[in-house]
Amino acid sequence: MAAVKSTKGHLALVKAWHALLAGAFLIAYVTADEDTYAMHQFAGYTVLTAIALRLLFGLVAPAASPLRLPRPSWRAARNWLATRKGRHPLFAWFAASLLAVVGLVSLSGALADGATWLEDPHEVIAEASLWLIAAHIAFVTYMYAGRQWLARIGTRLSAAPKETTR
């Protein structure tokens, strides 16, 4: 079987899915009040559907496809730490943990419609997931923009004229 190359279409699909998931999660989070509960439910079910589709496509996608589910492993982390080459293993760990936690948030919310005792655990998991989401955003920002920004700052600081004392 020939390896599937990443195409712009695959990457656009992953980005669109990511935008849908992030947007629906944000809407669900900010509409958790009783006044906007219908919107909260709709957004939550959108998150649940997006997670289910991602899991489905990720399980059947070819190995080289960006649609494939991440496979975090300790061995990959050790190899990366030894060589510092290739994709950082935290990308896979964050993706897997976010799929699990956000999936649990949306599933517990859907189940809470029928089992009201799940409302409090749903809220606790949703609040806790914000810390994981914030860590994910910080990590991605650092990996894609932060390192270049720190390098620019470091270059400017090292190129600054040295003060001399007389």
C-alpha positions in Angstrom: 0.0 0.0 0.0 1.4 3.4 -1.0 1.8 6.1 1.6 -0.7 8.8 1.4 0.8 12.3 1.1 -0.6 15.2 3.0 -2.5 17.5 0.7 -3.8 21.0 1.2 -7.3 19.5 1.3 -6.4 17.2 4.2 -4.8 20.1 6.1 -7.7 22.4 5.3 -10.1 19.7 6.6 -8.1 19.4 9.9 -8.0 23.1 10.3 -11.8 23.4 9.7 -12.5 20.7 12.2 -10.2 22.4 14.7 -12.0 25.7 14.2 -15.5 24.0 14.5 -14.4 22.2 17.7 -12.8 25.3 19.3 -15.7 27.6 18.4 -18.4 25.2 19.5 -16.5 24.6 22.8 -16.2 28.3 23.4 -19.9 28.9 22.7 -20.9 26.0 25.0 -18.7 27.4 27.7 -20.0 31.0 27.6 -23.6 30.0 27.2 -23.8 27.7 30.2 -26.3 30.0 31.9 -30.0 28.9 32.1 -31.0 31.8 29.8 -29.0 30.4 26.9 -29.2 26.7 27.7 -30.6 25.7 24.3 -27.5 27.3 22.6 -25.3 25.6 25.2 -26.8 22.2 24.4 -26.5 22.8 20.6 -22.9 23.8 20.9 -22.2 20.9 23.2 -23.7 18.4 20.8 -21.7 20.0 18.0 -18.5 19.3 20.1 -19.6 15.7 20.7 -20.3 15.2 17.0 -16.9 16.8 16.0 -15.1 14.5 18.5 -17.0 11.4 17.2 -16.2 12.3 13.6 -12.5 12.9 14.4 -12.3 9.5 16.1 -14.0 7.8 13.2 -11.9 9.4 10.5 -8.7 9.1 12.6 -9.2 5.3 13.0 -9.7 4.7 9.3 -7.2 7.2 7.9 -4.0 5.9 6.3 -0.8 6.1 8.3 0.7 9.1 6.6 -2.5 11.2 6.6 -2.9 14.2 8.8 -6.3 12.8 9.6 -4.7 9.9 11.4 -5.1 9.9 15.2 -2.0 10.8 17.1 -0.2 7.9 18.8 1.6 9.3 21.9 4.3 7.0 23.3 7.0 7.2 25.9 9.5 5.7 23.4 8.9 8.6 20.9 9.3 11.1 23.7 12.7 9.5 24.8 13.9 9.4 21.2 12.9 13.0 20.6 14.7 14.1 23.9 17.8 12.2 22.8 18.0 13.7 19.2 15.7 16.8 19.3 14.7 15.9 15.7 11.3 15.5 14.3 7.9 16.5 15.6 7.8 17.3 19.3 6.0 14.4 21.1 3.9 16.7 23.2 1.8 17.5 20.1 0.6 13.9 20.2 0.1 13.8 23.9 -1.8 17.1 23.9 -4.0 15.9 21.0 -4.8 12.6 22.6 -5.5 14.2 26.0 -7.6 17.0 24.6 -9.7 14.5 22.5 -10.3 12.5 25.7 -11.0 15.3 28.1 -13.2 17.4 25.7 -14.9 14.2 24.6 -15.6 13.4 28.3 -17.0 17.0 28.8 -19.3 16.7 25.9 -20.4 13.1 26.6 -21.1 13.9 30.3 -23.1 17.0 29.2 -25.2 14.9 26.8 -25.8 12.2 29.5 -26.6 15.0 32.0 -29.7 15.7 30.0 -31.2 12.4 31.2 -29.2 11.9 34.4 -29.2 15.2 36.3 -26.7 13.9 38.9 -24.0 14.3 36.1 -24.4 18.0 35.9 -21.9 18.8 38.6 -19.2 16.4 37.3 -19.8 17.8 33.8 -19.2 21.3 35.1 -16.1 20.3 37.1 -14.6 18.5 34.1 -15.4 21.5 31.8 -13.7 23.9 34.2 -10.7 21.6 34.6 -10.4 21.2 30.8 -9.7 24.9 30.5 -6.3 24.4 32.1 -5.4 21.7 29.6 -6.7 24.0 26.7 -4.6 26.9 28.1 -1.5 24.7 28.3 -2.1 23.5 24.7 -2.5 27.1 23.4 0.7 28.1 25.3 2.7 25.1 23.9 1.5 25.6 20.3 2.2 29.4 20.5 5.7 28.8 21.9 6.5 26.1 19.3 5.3 28.1 16.3 5.8 31.7 17.2 7.5 31.9 20.6 10.8 30.4 19.6 11.2 32.8 16.7 10.2 35.7 18.9 12.7 34.7 21.6 15.4 34.3 19.0 14.7 37.8 17.7 14.8 39.3 21.2 18.0 37.4 22.0 19.6 38.6 18.8 18.6 42.2 19.5 19.9 42.0 23.0 23.3 40.5 22.0 23.6 43.2 19.2 22.9 46.1 21.5 25.9 48.3 22.2 27.7 47.4 25.4 27.9 50.0 28.1 31.4 50.9 29.1 32.4 52.4 32.4 35.3 54.8 32.7 
